[in-house]
Amino acid sequence: MRSAGEATRERILEAAKEEFAERGLAGARINRIAEEAHASKERLYAYFPSKEGLFTAVVERLVVDVSGDTAAASGDMGAYVGSLFDNYVQNPVNARLHDWLNFETSDATADSPEVVAFTPKLDEIRAAQAAGTVDASLDPAQLLIMLIEVTKAMAYPKAAARQLFKGNRRANSRAARRAAAVDAARRLSAPAPTSLVT
């Protein structure tokens, strides 16, 4: 059983995740987080010394959650995209928070949690390239970024994209969008066919 202190910390992290996903680091307010977590500001600051420190803790939790859900893909880019799609659909806050990371962490360094989290996936891509199951001509980082963005776009199409689906409800079903994202990942990462020498 968790202690009262652990329960309070968990409530603060959950409230902060929602606040950061909704408003980003700059727009988030400690008052709102503390109120939502049913904790005082003083209690919040006892666990997290600053808003930035709290944001880092939320990002670290996000990284662990998403990495855990996608770990089984093990070099299969289609499986990775399918797992990531499922994570975003089951946890819409994760997808929104991921978007804010692109805006809020322009000063991210090599040891930032969101950067460190990608290292094992980049290693997987390199290993798959060496094994010949992923196109070795692709830069691993470029491939990973493309796969993440395709997944987000299909898991949560923006308003303009939803208009494109009008008249084709089947293509806009969650299952169809997931299948399309997985297929795109496999096609994008597939090794180029070797030409026959005559």
C-alpha positions in Angstrom: 0.0 0.0 0.0 1.3 3.4 -0.9 2.0 6.0 1.8 0.1 9.2 1.9 3.2 11.1 0.6 3.5 8.8 -2.4 -0.2 9.1 -3.1 0.1 12.9 -3.0 3.1 12.9 -5.3 1.2 10.7 -7.7 -1.8 13.0 -7.7 0.5 16.0 -8.4 2.1 14.2 -11.3 -1.2 13.3 -12.8 -2.6 16.8 -12.4 0.6 18.3 -13.8 0.5 16.0 -16.8 -3.0 17.2 -17.7 -2.1 20.8 -17.1 1.1 20.6 -19.2 -0.7 18.7 -22.0 -3.4 21.4 -22.1 -1.3 24.5 -21.7 2.4 23.6 -22.2 5.2 24.6 -19.7 4.8 28.3 -20.2 1.0 28.4 -19.8 0.8 25.9 -17.0 0.1 27.3 -13.5 1.2 25.7 -10.3 -1.9 27.0 -8.5 -4.2 25.0 -10.9 -2.0 21.9 -10.6 -2.0 22.0 -6.7 -5.8 22.6 -6.7 -6.5 19.7 -9.0 -4.2 17.5 -7.0 -5.9 18.5 -3.7 -2.5 19.6 -2.4 -1.1 22.9 -1.2 1.5 24.8 -3.2 3.9 24.3 -0.3 3.4 20.5 -0.5 3.9 20.5 -4.3 7.1 22.4 -3.9 8.3 19.9 -1.3 8.3 17.3 -4.0 9.2 19.4 -7.0 11.4 22.5 -6.5 10.1 24.3 -9.6 7.6 24.2 -12.4 10.5 23.2 -14.7 11.4 20.3 -12.3 7.8 19.2 -12.3 7.7 19.3 -16.1 10.9 17.2 -16.2 9.3 14.6 -13.9 6.2 14.4 -16.0 8.3 14.0 -19.2 10.3 11.2 -17.5 7.0 9.4 -16.6 5.8 9.8 -20.2 9.0 8.4 -21.6 8.8 5.3 -19.3 5.1 4.7 -20.1 5.5 5.0 -23.9 8.8 3.1 -24.0 7.2 0.3 -22.0 4.2 0.0 -24.4 6.4 0.0 -27.5 9.4 -2.1 -26.3 8.1 -5.4 -27.7 8.3 -4.1 -31.3 12.0 -4.9 -31.3 13.1 -3.6 -34.7 9.7 -4.1 -36.5 8.8 -0.6 -37.5 5.2 -1.6 -38.3 4.7 -3.2 -34.8 6.3 -0.1 -33.2 3.9 2.2 -35.0 0.9 0.0 -34.1 2.0 0.0 -30.4 2.6 3.7 -30.4 -0.8 4.3 -32.1 -2.5 2.3 -29.4 -0.7 4.2 -26.7 -1.8 7.5 -28.1 -5.4 6.4 -28.5 -5.6 4.9 -25.0 -3.8 7.9 -23.5 -4.7 11.0 -25.5 -2.9 13.2 -23.0 0.4 11.5 -24.1 -0.1 12.6 -27.7 -0.9 16.2 -26.6 2.1 16.3 -24.2 4.3 15.0 -27.0 3.3 17.9 -29.1 4.2 20.4 -26.4 7.6 18.8 -26.0 8.4 19.9 -29.6 7.6 23.5 -28.5 8.9 23.6 -25.0 12.2 21.8 -25.2 14.1 23.6 -27.8 17.1 23.6 -25.4 16.9 19.8 -25.0 20.4 18.3 -24.5 21.7 14.8 -25.1 20.9 13.8 -21.5 17.3 15.2 -21.6 14.8 12.5 -20.7 12.9 12.8 -24.0 16.2 12.5 -25.9 17.6 9.6 -23.8 14.3 7.8 -24.4 14.9 7.6 -28.1 18.4 6.1 -27.8 17.2 2.4 -27.5 14.8 2.9 -30.4 17.6 4.3 -32.6 19.8 1.4 -31.5 17.0 -1.0 -32.6 16.7 0.7 -36.0 20.5 0.5 -36.5 20.4 -3.2 -35.5 17.6 -3.9 -37.9 19.5 -2.0 -40.7 22.5 -4.2 -40.0 20.3 -7.3 -40.2 18.9 -6.2 -43.5 15.3 -5.8 -42.3 15.2 -2.0 -42.4 16.4 0.1 -45.3 20.0 0.9 -44.4 20.0 4.1 -46.6 17.7 5.8 -44.2 19.1 7.9 -41.3 17.8 6.3 -38.1 16.8 9.6 -36.5 15.0 10.8 -39.6 13.1 7.5 -39.9 12.1 7.5 -36.2 10.8 11.1 -36.4 8.8 10.3 -39.5 7.3 7.3 -37.9 6.3 9.2 -34.7 4.7 12.0 -36.7 2.8 9.6 -39.0 1.5 7.8 -36.0 0.3 11.0 -34.2 -1.3 12.3 -37.4 -3.3 9.1 -37.9 -4.1 8.6 -34.2 -5.4 12.1 -33.9 -6.1 13.7 -37.3 -6.2 17.5 -37.1 -9.4 19.4 -38.1 -8.2 20.0 -41.7 -7.2 16.3 -42.1 -10.6 15.2 -40.8 -12.3 17.2 -43.6 -10.3 15.2 -46.1 -11.9 12.0 -44.8 -15.4 13.3 -45.3 -17.3 11.1 -47.7 -15.1 8.1 -46.7 -16.1 7.1 -43.2 -14.4 3.7 -43.6 -11.0 5.3 -44.2 -11.6 7.5 -41.1 -12.3 4.6 -38.7 -9.7 4.1 -36.0 -8.9 0.6 -37.3 -8.4 1.9 -40.8 -6.2 4.7 -39.7 -4.1 2.4 -37.5 -3.7 -0.1 -40.4 -2.7 2.7 -42.7 -0.1 3.9 -40.3 1.3 0.4 -39.8 1.4 -0.2 -43.5 3.1 3.1 -44.2 5.8 2.3 -41.5 6.5 -1.0 -43.1 6.7 0.4 -46.6 8.8 3.3 -45.5 11.3 1.2 -43.6 11.4 -1.8 -46.0 14.8 -2.5 -47.5 15.1 -1.6 -51.1 14.8 -4.7 -53.3 18.0 -6.0 -54.6 18.3 -5.9 -58.3 18.9 -9.1 -60.2 22.3 -9.3 -61.9 22.0 -10.8 -65.4 
